[in-house]
Amino acid sequence: MAMKPTLALKLGQQLRMTPQLQQAIRLLQLSTTDLELEIQEALDSNPMLEELLSDELNESEEPTSLDPPEAEPSTDQKSMDEGQISLSDPEVEGESIPDTSEEVSADIIAEELPVDSVWEDTFDDGISAANFQSSNDTDDYFDDRNSEDISIQSHLLEQINLLRLTDRDEFIALSIIDGLDNEGMLTIPLTDIMESAPVTWELEIEEVEAVLHLIQHLDPLGIAARDLGECLTIQLESLPDNTPWKQEAVTIVQQYIQQLANRDYTLIARKTRLKELQLKEVLSLILSLNPKPGSNIAANKVEYIEPDVFVSKRNNRWVVELNQKSAPRIRVNPEYVSMIKRSDNSRDNMYLKDHLQEARWFIKSLRQRNDTLLRVATKIVEFQKGFFEYGEQAMKPLVLHDIARAVDLHESTISRVTSQKYMHIPSGVYELKYFFSSHVSTSNGGEISSTAIRALIKELVSKENPGKPLSDSKIAGLLAARKINVARRTIAKYRESLLIPPSNERKQLF
């Protein structure tokens, strides 16, 4: 077959994401905190954008309730404020801005942007809600926010510097402090400290143990213990000699710490020859101790959550409104727009035109993001109205597809809207993903959400007899009596997600 060059026409389709669409999708998945940074960055980089003053903010947007909305003016009409340029001004811009709302909600982006449809893989069921506290709840709010984090090492170093140790003892003390974990337990053997010292010192193990004993009696008491038994023993021995049941408590933590962890009270009572009431007194003394003395010092860094949506009940209706920090508080600078000349192709004029177009794209994407977030949040409240009225046990099964169909958007868009977004309700702050859950069929043909089942398990465990805690099989039987058929393995999975220990670890004498 002869080969020769030819010309041919070929038709085809190809997905290309425009810069406007990329920007709209990126803004869509930003949290309120990240969005504030994005807006500030846009203000710093684009001279055509300016921030509205408090008396110039657009107050035309009203909270959204669950009642049928009245007719609203068009988007273009609402966007024209005093001194604010319309989003489609061909005389100034020279070309119209394509609407990205249809592109964001189109099905064609499904393959490019995968959907987080399996919530169990991305959502931690053990974290249900975040406690919301205002800055007035603590007097040290500003001090705590701007202060340096205190670690176990820094806390002990402050005390070591006051002891006037020798070079040998100071080396041992610093080595011990470096070997502590976040709970204040010593994780390195003493022989390693002895071997790491200069050879000319000829350190002996007794010297290392002496410095260790000194550190263990600093604040907090029991720090740098090598195991739990030693930590509790140090705290018990520091108590006055006339403390009731002190010696019995020392015996238990030194000899029967494993049985105590397994809550094998029968064996402990038999070995120590203590009666039930006496054993209760001893255990009460042990429980008053701190098994993790370093945990009170090495506090985790506080992460502040900024709600994206506020939900409140007004006149027996649930009202949904956006956080004002995420609302458009910027506009196109009218003075700079008046400097643009239509037929001027100079460098300065083109500079202003390009930044004007970018500014309008940014404002349009921002409004599109807030509109989508408000629509999705409103539908979630409408679907889960029982939860807002009666709590977790009234939670209904809900998946991405249900909300996507209700607001006429793609599931990938719903996934991004609910990612890192939080809703503030009277009972706390919840992530939007919290309102999505799988379902379990009931014996009468109905459905119940997994969140409601977790709430029932939590309720049953809270009401159980501490002396005879409910096993997973027993909990499954109690749920079956309510016509909720859940396997024992599923009960164990939900219980672990709630951070509830098994029945043998929940057993108590009092």
C-alpha positions as a Python dict, from the first residue, in 0.01 Angstrom:
ca = {
    (1, 'M'): (0, 0, 0),
    (2, 'A'): (140, 336, -104),
    (3, 'M'): (174, 601, 163),
    (4, 'K'): (117, 964, 76),
    (5, 'P'): (18, 1279, 264),
    (6, 'T'): (-354, 1365, 262),
    (7, 'L'): (-586, 1621, 419),
    (8, 'A'): (-889, 1513, 620),
    (9, 'L'): (-1153, 1674, 843),
    (10, 'K'): (-1235, 1524, 1180),
    (11, 'L'): (-1505, 1620, 1429),
    (12, 'G'): (-1469, 1551, 1799),
    (13, 'Q'): (-1558, 1671, 2146),
    (14, 'Q'): (-1312, 1758, 2419),
    (15, 'L'): (-1367, 1881, 2772),
    (16, 'R'): (-1181, 2201, 2851),
    (17, 'M'): (-1219, 2382, 3180),
    (18, 'T'): (-1215, 2758, 3127),
    (19, 'P'): (-1032, 2980, 3377),
    (20, 'Q'): (-1370, 3108, 3498),
    (21, 'L'): (-1492, 2754, 3567),
    (22, 'Q'): (-1169, 2661, 3745),
    (23, 'Q'): (-1199, 2966, 3967),
    (24, 'A'): (-1565, 2897, 4044),
    (25, 'I'): (-1491, 2537, 4144),
    (26, 'R'): (-1194, 2642, 4357),
    (27, 'L'): (-1400, 2901, 4546),
    (28, 'L'): (-1681, 2650, 4586),
    (29, 'Q'): (-1479, 2415, 4804),
    (30, 'L'): (-1310, 2678, 5022),
    (31, 'S'): (-1408, 2713, 5386),
    (32, 'T'): (-1505, 3052, 5528),
    (33, 'T'): (-1159, 3106, 5675),
    (34, 'D'): (-985, 3016, 5349),
    (35, 'L'): (-1231, 3230, 5155),
    (36, 'E'): (-1144, 3535, 5365),
    (37, 'L'): (-779, 3484, 5276),
    (38, 'E'): (-870, 3441, 4908),
    (39, 'I'): (-1071, 3765, 4907),
    (40, 'Q'): (-790, 3953, 5078),
    (41, 'E'): (-539, 3819, 4827),
    (42, 'A'): (-764, 3931, 4541),
    (43, 'L'): (-791, 4279, 4693),
    (44, 'D'): (-414, 4302, 4724),
    (45, 'S'): (-340, 4184, 4370),
    (46, 'N'): (-621, 4345, 4170),
    (47, 'P'): (-644, 4727, 4177),
    (48, 'M'): (-993, 4711, 4025),
    (49, 'L'): (-1135, 4553, 4342),
    (50, 'E'): (-1214, 4750, 4654),
    (51, 'E'): (-1363, 4652, 4988),
    (52, 'L'): (-1704, 4789, 5079),
    (53, 'L'): (-1731, 4985, 5401),
    (54, 'S'): (-1972, 4877, 5672),
    (55, 'D'): (-2231, 5137, 5572),
    (56, 'E'): (-2207, 5035, 5206),
    (57, 'L'): (-2260, 4661, 5250),
    (58, 'N'): (-2539, 4514, 5047),
    (59, 'E'): (-2825, 4443, 5286),
    (60, 'S'): (-3068, 4326, 5025),
    (61, 'E'): (-3016, 3954, 5096),
    (62, 'E'): (-3262, 3816, 5348),
    (63, 'P'): (-3238, 3494, 5547),
    (64, 'T'): (-3379, 3192, 5373),
    (65, 'S'): (-3662, 3006, 5544),
    (66, 'L'): (-3820, 2675, 5454),
    (67, 'D'): (-4136, 2841, 5330),
    (68, 'P'): (-4188, 2886, 4953),
    (69, 'P'): (-3982, 3188, 4846),
    (70, 'E'): (-4135, 3486, 4679),
    (71, 'A'): (-4034, 3605, 4337),
    (72, 'E'): (-3694, 3770, 4344),
    (73, 'P'): (-3534, 4010, 4098),
    (74, 'S'): (-3280, 3875, 3854),
    (75, 'T'): (-2917, 3830, 3950),
    (76, 'D'): (-2802, 4109, 3722),
    (77, 'Q'): (-3057, 4347, 3869),
    (78, 'K'): (-2957, 4268, 4230),
    (79, 'S'): (-2590, 4311, 4150),
    (80, 'M'): (-2625, 4676, 4048),
    (81, 'D'): (-2563, 4880, 4361),
    (82, 'E'): (-2474, 5243, 4382),
    (83, 'G'): (-2134, 5285, 4226),
    (84, 'Q'): (-2117, 4916, 4133),
    (85, 'I'): (-2074, 4817, 3771),
    (86, 'S'): (-2306, 4563, 3611),
    (87, 'L'): (-2148, 4227, 3542),
    (88, 'S'): (-2221, 4263, 3172),
    (89, 'D'): (-2109, 4599, 3041),
    (90, 'P'): (-1994, 4549, 2681),
    (91, 'E'): (-1908, 4917, 2636),
    (92, 'V'): (-1646, 4902, 2910),
    (93, 'E'): (-1535, 4545, 2887),
    (94, 'G'): (-1565, 4485, 2517),
    (95, 'E'): (-1696, 4131, 2564),
    (96, 'S'): (-1947, 3955, 2784),
    (97, 'I'): (-1854, 3717, 3063),
    (98, 'P'): (-1977, 3362, 3012),
    (99, 'D'): (-2206, 3238, 3291),
    (100, 'T'): (-2028, 2967, 3487),
    (101, 'S'): (-2331, 2857, 3691),
    (102, 'E'): (-2441, 2606, 3429),
    (103, 'E'): (-2086, 2481, 3386),
    (104, 'V'): (-2043, 2420, 3758),
    (105, 'S'): (-2366, 2222, 3777),
    (106, 'A'): (-2322, 2037, 3449),
    (107, 'D'): (-2282, 1661, 3440),
    (108, 'I'): (-1982, 1689, 3209),
    (109, 'I'): (-1744, 1763, 3497),
    (110, 'A'): (-1818, 1435, 3670),
    (111, 'E'): (-1529, 1248, 3515),
    (112, 'E'): (-1278, 1526, 3570),
    (113, 'L'): (-1389, 1580, 3932),
    (114, 'P'): (-1463, 1252, 4113),
    (115, 'V'): (-1740, 1233, 4372),
    (116, 'D'): (-1684, 1156, 4740),
    (117, 'S'): (-1991, 935, 4744),
    (118, 'V'): (-1879, 693, 5016),
    (119, 'W'): (-1904, 905, 5327),
    (120, 'E'): (-1761, 640, 5559),
    (121, 'D'): (-1424, 674, 5381),
    (122, 'T'): (-1398, 1049, 5432),
    (123, 'F'): (-1605, 1132, 5737),
    (124, 'D'): (-1507, 1040, 6091),
    (125, 'D'): (-1827, 919, 6256),
    (126, 'G'): (-1672, 956, 6600),
    (127, 'I'): (-1667, 1333, 6561),
    (128, 'S'): (-2029, 1443, 6550),
    (129, 'A'): (-2028, 1806, 6651),
    (130, 'A'): (-1797, 2080, 6765),
    (131, 'N'): (-1881, 2283, 7070),
    (132, 'F'): (-1932, 2644, 6968),
    (133, 'Q'): (-1815, 2904, 7217),
    (134, 'S'): (-1796, 3275, 7168),
    (135, 'S'): (-1496, 3478, 7259),
    (136, 'N'): (-1674, 3601, 7570),
    (137, 'D'): (-1681, 3256, 7728),
    (138, 'T'): (-1326, 3291, 7855),
    (139, 'D'): (-1138, 3587, 7991),
    (140, 'D'): (-810, 3464, 7843),
    (141, 'Y'): (-933, 3436, 7484),
    (142, 'F'): (-683, 3678, 7331),
    (143, 'D'): (-397, 3559, 7553),
    (144, 'D'): (-457, 3194, 7463),
    (145, 'R'): (-488, 3271, 7093),
    (146, 'N'): (-156, 3454, 7064),
    (147, 'S'): (50, 3275, 7330),
    (148, 'E'): (314, 3015, 7256),
    (149, 'D'): (230, 2649, 7307),
    (150, 'I'): (369, 2511, 7634),
    (151, 'S'): (529, 2168, 7596),
    (152, 'I'): (628, 1914, 7857),
    (153, 'Q'): (993, 1981, 7784),
    (154, 'S'): (968, 2358, 7830),
    (155, 'H'): (766, 2316, 8149),
    (156, 'L'): (1029, 2088, 8303),
    (157, 'L'): (1322, 2296, 8180),
    (158, 'E'): (1193, 2594, 8374),
    (159, 'Q'): (1212, 2385, 8691),
    (160, 'I'): (1547, 2225, 8605),
    (161, 'N'): (1708, 2567, 8563),
    (162, 'L'): (1625, 2648, 8926),
    (163, 'L'): (1791, 2337, 9074),
    (164, 'R'): (2157, 2433, 9015),
    (165, 'L'): (2259, 2088, 8892),
    (166, 'T'): (2611, 1984, 8805),
    (167, 'D'): (2709, 1932, 8444),
    (168, 'R'): (2674, 1556, 8482),
    (169, 'D'): (2330, 1576, 8641),
    (170, 'E'): (2214, 1842, 8397),
    (171, 'F'): (2315, 1621, 8104),
    (172, 'I'): (2116, 1332, 8249),
    (173, 'A'): (1815, 1554, 8319),
    (174, 'L'): (1810, 1696, 7966),
    (175, 'S'): (1842, 1344, 7819),
    (176, 'I'): (1547, 1225, 8028),
    (177, 'I'): (1335, 1524, 7926),
    (178, 'D'): (1413, 1462, 7557),
    (179, 'G'): (1295, 1103, 7598),
    (180, 'L'): (941, 1191, 7713),
    (181, 'D'): (634, 1138, 7497),
    (182, 'N'): (323, 1358, 7485),
    (183, 'E'): (179, 1184, 7790),
    (184, 'G'): (492, 1239, 7998),
    (185, 'M'): (613, 878, 7995),
    (186, 'L'): (983, 796, 7957),
    (187, 'T'): (1035, 608, 7631),
    (188, 'I'): (1412, 542, 7638),
    (189, 'P'): (1601, 303, 7869),
    (190, 'L'): (1833, 448, 8131),
    (191, 'T'): (2126, 251, 7988),
    (192, 'D'): (2104, 453, 7665),
    (193, 'I'): (2141, 775, 7863),
    (194, 'M'): (2441, 634, 8049),
    (195, 'E'): (2609, 519, 7727),
    (196, 'S'): (2551, 852, 7549),
    (197, 'A'): (2747, 1047, 7812),
    (198, 'P'): (3116, 1130, 7755),
    (199, 'V'): (3339, 832, 7830),
    (200, 'T'): (3557, 1032, 8070),
    (201, 'W'): (3259, 1084, 8301),
    (202, 'E'): (3217, 710, 8367),
    (203, 'L'): (2852, 750, 8458),
    (204, 'E'): (2691, 477, 8664),
    (205, 'I'): (2329, 366, 8651),
    (206, 'E'): (2273, 481, 9010),
    (207, 'E'): (2345, 842, 8910),
    (208, 'V'): (2092, 823, 8627),
    (209, 'E'): (1830, 673, 8858),
    (210, 'A'): (1890, 947, 9115),
    (211, 'V'): (1827, 1223, 8861),
    (212, 'L'): (1525, 1035, 8730),
    (213, 'H'): (1384, 1016, 9083),
    (214, 'L'): (1434, 1392, 9113),
    (215, 'I'): (1248, 1469, 8790),
    (216, 'Q'): (963, 1231, 8878),
    (217, 'H'): (890, 1445, 9184),
    (218, 'L'): (875, 1772, 8993),
    (219, 'D'): (553, 1922, 8869),
    (220, 'P'): (347, 1735, 8758),
    (221, 'L'): (402, 1453, 9003),
    (222, 'G'): (472, 1120, 8834),
    (223, 'I'): (623, 1267, 8517),
    (224, 'A'): (896, 1062, 8343),
    (225, 'A'): (760, 732, 8479),
    (226, 'R'): (860, 423, 8285),
    (227, 'D'): (520, 254, 8306),
    (228, 'L'): (172, 314, 8445),
    (229, 'G'): (236, 126, 8767),
    (230, 'E'): (538, 340, 8851),
    (231, 'C'): (348, 660, 8768),
    (232, 'L'): (60, 573, 9002),
    (233, 'T'): (295, 449, 9274),
    (234, 'I'): (485, 779, 9282),
    (235, 'Q'): (160, 970, 9326),
    (236, 'L'): (34, 734, 9597),
    (237, 'E'): (357, 742, 9797),
    (238, 'S'): (348, 1122, 9803),
    (239, 'L'): (16, 1115, 9990),
    (240, 'P'): (15, 1151, 10371),
    (241, 'D'): (67, 830, 10567),
    (242, 'N'): (-275, 859, 10727),
    (243, 'T'): (-453, 848, 10389),
    (244, 'P'): (-717, 571, 10407),
    (245, 'W'): (-640, 261, 10193),
    (246, 'K'): (-309, 403, 10074),
    (247, 'Q'): (-106, 84, 10123),
    (248, 'E'): (-373, -135, 9963),
    (249, 'A'): (-379, 95, 9660),
    (250, 'V'): (1, 74, 9629),
    (251, 'T'): (-18, -305, 9639),
    (252, 'I'): (-278, -317, 9362),
    (253, 'V'): (-98, -79, 9122),
    (254, 'Q'): (234, -258, 9178),
    (255, 'Q'): (118, -620, 9160),
    (256, 'Y'): (-223, -628, 8990),
    (257, 'I'): (-211, -343, 8739),
    (258, 'Q'): (-296, -576, 8448),
    (259, 'Q'): (-597, -721, 8629),
    (260, 'L'): (-705, -366, 8713),
    (261, 'A'): (-687, -272, 8345),
    (262, 'N'): (-900, -576, 8256),
    (263, 'R'): (-1146, -487, 8537),
    (264, 'D'): (-1105, -830, 8687),
    (265, 'Y'): (-1226, -716, 9027),
    (266, 'T'): (-1311, -1066, 9145),
    (267, 'L'): (-948, -1181, 9114),
    (268, 'I'): (-817, -861, 9276),
    (269, 'A'): (-1055, -900, 9571),
    (270, 'R'): (-951, -1262, 9619),
    (271, 'K'): (-576, -1190, 9599),
    (272, 'T'): (-588, -887, 9829),
    (273, 'R'): (-856, -1036, 10057),
    (274, 'L'): (-1062, -721, 10035),
    (275, 'K'): (-1438, -715, 10057),
    (276, 'E'): (-1647, -544, 9791),
    (277, 'L'): (-1702, -223, 9989),
    (278, 'Q'): (-1334, -207, 10080),
    (279, 'L'): (-1228, -264, 9720),
    (280, 'K'): (-1457, 21, 9612),
    (281, 'E'): (-1276, 257, 9851),
    (282, 'V'): (-936, 148, 9720),
    (283, 'L'): (-1042, 187, 9356),
    (284, 'S'): (-1187, 528, 9431),
    (285, 'L'): (-846, 637, 9561),
    (286, 'I'): (-670, 500, 9250),
    (287, 'L'): (-916, 670, 9017),
    (288, 'S'): (-835, 1005, 9180),
    (289, 'L'): (-480, 982, 9042),
    (290, 'N'): (-358, 1109, 8703),
    (291, 'P'): (-236, 822, 8480),
    (292, 'K'): (-112, 1069, 8215),
    (293, 'P'): (52, 1360, 8400),
    (294, 'G'): (188, 1516, 8082),
    (295, 'S'): (-148, 1540, 7906),
    (296, 'N'): (-249, 1846, 8110),
    (297, 'I'): (60, 2037, 7996),
    (298, 'A'): (93, 1943, 7631),
    (299, 'A'): (-248, 2073, 7536),
    (300, 'N'): (-343, 2036, 7173),
    (301, 'K'): (-349, 2349, 6964),
    (302, 'V'): (-697, 2499, 6953),
    (303, 'E'): (-852, 2508, 6607),
    (304, 'Y'): (-1123, 2771, 6568),
    (305, 'I'): (-1413, 2684, 6339),
    (306, 'E'): (-1589, 2961, 6152),
    (307, 'P'): (-1945, 2851, 6061),
    (308, 'D'): (-2042, 2902, 5700),
    (309, 'V'): (-2417, 2887, 5763),
    (310, 'F'): (-2632, 2990, 6059),
    (311, 'V'): (-2963, 2817, 6129),
    (312, 'S'): (-3210, 2955, 6383),
    (313, 'K'): (-3577, 2915, 6462),
    (314, 'R'): (-3791, 3224, 6419),
    (315, 'N'): (-4169, 3226, 6447),
    (316, 'N'): (-4174, 2843, 6444),
    (317, 'R'): (-3974, 2835, 6120),
    (318, 'W'): (-3614, 2728, 6063),
    (319, 'V'): (-3428, 3015, 5896),
    (320, 'V'): (-3103, 2962, 5707),
    (321, 'E'): (-2860, 3246, 5644),
    (322, 'L'): (-2500, 3274, 5527),
    (323, 'N'): (-2215, 3393, 5740),
    (324, 'Q'): (-2166, 3759, 5652),
    (325, 'K'): (-1790, 3702, 5632),
    (326, 'S'): (-1843, 3492, 5319),
    (327, 'A'): (-2084, 3738, 5154),
    (328, 'P'): (-1952, 3959, 4873),
    (329, 'R'): (-1799, 4258, 5050),
    (330, 'I'): (-1609, 4379, 4746),
    (331, 'R'): (-1696, 4562, 4430),
    (332, 'V'): (-1539, 4703, 4117),
    (333, 'N'): (-1383, 5043, 4178),
    (334, 'P'): (-1595, 5292, 3977),
    (335, 'E'): (-1320, 5553, 3962),
    (336, 'Y'): (-1078, 5314, 3791),
    (337, 'V'): (-1354, 5197, 3554),
    (338, 'S'): (-1412, 5557, 3442),
    (339, 'M'): (-1045, 5576, 3342),
    (340, 'I'): (-1084, 5298, 3083),
    (341, 'K'): (-1111, 5415, 2725),
    (342, 'R'): (-1298, 5194, 2483),
    (343, 'S'): (-1076, 5228, 2174),
    (344, 'D'): (-746, 5276, 2351),
    (345, 'N'): (-503, 4983, 2309),
    (346, 'S'): (-224, 5131, 2512),
    (347, 'R'): (-45, 4922, 2772),
    (348, 'D'): (-199, 5103, 3068),
    (349, 'N'): (-551, 5083, 2927),
    (350, 'M'): (-518, 4710, 2851),
    (351, 'Y'): (-386, 4659, 3203),
    (352, 'L'): (-702, 4812, 3347),
    (353, 'K'): (-924, 4615, 3109),
    (354, 'D'): (-765, 4281, 3201),
    (355, 'H'): (-794, 4346, 3573),
    (356, 'L'): (-1153, 4463, 3531),
    (357, 'Q'): (-1241, 4136, 3363),
    (358, 'E'): (-1069, 3935, 3636),
    (359, 'A'): (-1250, 4136, 3904),
    (360, 'R'): (-1588, 4067, 3750),
    (361, 'W'): (-1511, 3699, 3715),
    (362, 'F'): (-1409, 3685, 4079),
    (363, 'I'): (-1724, 3861, 4203),
    (364, 'K'): (-1945, 3642, 3985),
    (365, 'S'): (-1774, 3323, 4107),
    (366, 'L'): (-1808, 3442, 4465),
    (367, 'R'): (-2178, 3503, 4428),
    (368, 'Q'): (-2222, 3170, 4254),
    (369, 'R'): (-2044, 2996, 4542),
    (370, 'N'): (-2259, 3162, 4809),
    (371, 'D'): (-2580, 3099, 4618),
    (372, 'T'): (-2499, 2730, 4579),
    (373, 'L'): (-2399, 2697, 4945),
    (374, 'L'): (-2721, 2860, 5063),
    (375, 'R'): (-2937, 2642, 4838),
    (376, 'V'): (-2767, 2322, 4955),
    (377, 'A'): (-2781, 2419, 5323),
    (378, 'T'): (-3150, 2508, 5294),
    (379, 'K'): (-3232, 2170, 5141),
    (380, 'I'): (-3032, 1988, 5409),
    (381, 'V'): (-3232, 2164, 5679),
    (382, 'E'): (-3552, 2080, 5495),
    (383, 'F'): (-3460, 1711, 5466),
    (384, 'Q'): (-3339, 1682, 5825),
    (385, 'K'): (-3607, 1892, 5991),
    (386, 'G'): (-3671, 1609, 6238),
    (387, 'F'): (-3311, 1632, 6359),
    (388, 'F'): (-3343, 2003, 6430),
    (389, 'E'): (-3666, 1944, 6620),
    (390, 'Y'): (-3596, 1620, 6812),
    (391, 'G'): (-3224, 1539, 6791),
    (392, 'E'): (-3002, 1266, 6648),
    (393, 'Q'): (-3256, 985, 6686),
    (394, 'A'): (-3480, 1161, 6432),
    (395, 'M'): (-3205, 1182, 6168),
    (396, 'K'): (-3321, 1054, 5829),
    (397, 'P'): (-3108, 865, 5575),
    (398, 'L'): (-2960, 1110, 5326),
    (399, 'V'): (-2710, 1074, 5041),
    (400, 'L'): (-2554, 1311, 4791),
    (401, 'H'): (-2795, 1214, 4517),
    (402, 'D'): (-3097, 1330, 4720),
    (403, 'I'): (-2966, 1683, 4762),
    (404, 'A'): (-2827, 1694, 4406),
    (405, 'R'): (-3166, 1608, 4263),
    (406, 'A'): (-3344, 1859, 4489),
    (407, 'V'): (-3125, 2156, 4391),
    (408, 'D'): (-3063, 2038, 4033),
    (409, 'L'): (-2686, 2016, 4062),
    (410, 'H'): (-2434, 1739, 4006),
    (411, 'E'): (-2325, 1517, 4294),
    (412, 'S'): (-1965, 1634, 4255),
    (413, 'T'): (-2080, 1991, 4317),
    (414, 'I'): (-2268, 1886, 4632),
    (415, 'S'): (-1957, 1703, 4749),
    (416, 'R'): (-1747, 2016, 4719),
    (417, 'V'): (-2009, 2241, 4875),
    (418, 'T'): (-2028, 2022, 5186),
    (419, 'S'): (-1652, 1973, 5220),
    (420, 'Q'): (-1502, 2176, 5509),
    (421, 'K'): (-1828, 2367, 5554),
    (422, 'Y'): (-1992, 2402, 5894),
    (423, 'M'): (-2345, 2484, 6006),
    (424, 'H'): (-2418, 2658, 6334),
    (425, 'I'): (-2744, 2550, 6498),
    (426, 'P'): (-2874, 2603, 6854),
    (427, 'S'): (-2719, 2276, 6975),
    (428, 'G'): (-2369, 2334, 6834),
    (429, 'V'): (-2161, 2347, 6517),
    (430, 'Y'): (-2186, 2053, 6275),
    (431, 'E'): (-2005, 1977, 5952),
    (432, 'L'): (-2243, 1961, 5658),
    (433, 'K'): (-2127, 1607, 5588),
    (434, 'Y'): (-2262, 1505, 5929),
    (435, 'F'): (-2618, 1527, 5795),
    (436, 'F'): (-2546, 1258, 5533),
    (437, 'S'): (-2569, 895, 5643),
    (438, 'S'): (-2651, 554, 5506),
    (439, 'H'): (-2971, 371, 5597),
    (440, 'V'): (-3070, 45, 5763),
    (441, 'S'): (-3398, -125, 5682),
    (442, 'T'): (-3644, -194, 5960),
    (443, 'S'): (-3864, -502, 5994),
    (444, 'N'): (-4179, -307, 5908),
    (445, 'G'): (-4037, -192, 5574),
    (446, 'G'): (-3912, 149, 5682),
    (447, 'E'): (-3562, 296, 5694),
    (448, 'I'): (-3351, 446, 5971),
    (449, 'S'): (-3022, 630, 5935),
    (450, 'S'): (-2694, 506, 6078),
    (451, 'T'): (-2666, 829, 6278),
    (452, 'A'): (-2996, 754, 6451),
    (453, 'I'): (-2872, 402, 6532),
    (454, 'R'): (-2555, 545, 6686),
    (455, 'A'): (-2769, 776, 6898),
    (456, 'L'): (-2976, 478, 7018),
    (457, 'I'): (-2661, 282, 7104),
    (458, 'K'): (-2527, 581, 7297),
    (459, 'E'): (-2857, 609, 7486),
    (460, 'L'): (-2867, 239, 7574),
    (461, 'V'): (-2509, 243, 7702),
    (462, 'S'): (-2572, 555, 7911),
    (463, 'K'): (-2866, 383, 8085),
    (464, 'E'): (-2703, 42, 8138),
    (465, 'N'): (-2617, -109, 8474),
    (466, 'P'): (-2245, -36, 8537),
    (467, 'G'): (-2212, -369, 8715),
    (468, 'K'): (-2356, -557, 8415),
    (469, 'P'): (-2287, -358, 8098),
    (470, 'L'): (-2464, -445, 7775),
    (471, 'S'): (-2277, -660, 7526),
    (472, 'D'): (-2297, -599, 7152),
    (473, 'S'): (-2532, -897, 7114),
    (474, 'K'): (-2758, -762, 7386),
    (475, 'I'): (-2769, -420, 7221),
    (476, 'A'): (-2857, -584, 6888),
    (477, 'G'): (-3140, -767, 7064),
    (478, 'L'): (-3276, -448, 7220),
    (479, 'L'): (-3270, -275, 6881),
    (480, 'A'): (-3444, -575, 6724),
    (481, 'A'): (-3721, -531, 6981),
    (482, 'R'): (-3767, -183, 6830),
    (483, 'K'): (-3790, -344, 6485),
    (484, 'I'): (-3437, -232, 6390),
    (485, 'N'): (-3240, -527, 6258),
    (486, 'V'): (-2867, -461, 6297),
    (487, 'A'): (-2595, -727, 6302),
    (488, 'R'): (-2367, -760, 6604),
    (489, 'R'): (-2063, -669, 6394),
    (490, 'T'): (-2238, -349, 6284),
    (491, 'I'): (-2313, -266, 6647),
    (492, 'A'): (-1944, -314, 6730),
    (493, 'K'): (-1845, -86, 6440),
    (494, 'Y'): (-2084, 191, 6547),
    (495, 'R'): (-1978, 155, 6912),
    (496, 'E'): (-1612, 194, 6823),
    (497, 'S'): (-1691, 503, 6612),
    (498, 'L'): (-1852, 653, 6923),
    (499, 'L'): (-1535, 573, 7123),
    (500, 'I'): (-1735, 346, 7355),
    (501, 'P'): (-1519, 63, 7498),
    (502, 'P'): (-1643, -299, 7496),
    (503, 'S'): (-1861, -430, 7778),
    (504, 'N'): (-1574, -589, 7974),
    (505, 'E'): (-1396, -252, 7991),
    (506, 'R'): (-1711, -66, 8096),
    (507, 'K'): (-1775, -283, 8400),
    (508, 'Q'): (-1762, -93, 8726),
    (509, 'L'): (-1818, -170, 9093),
    (510, 'F'): (-1971, 171, 9164),
}
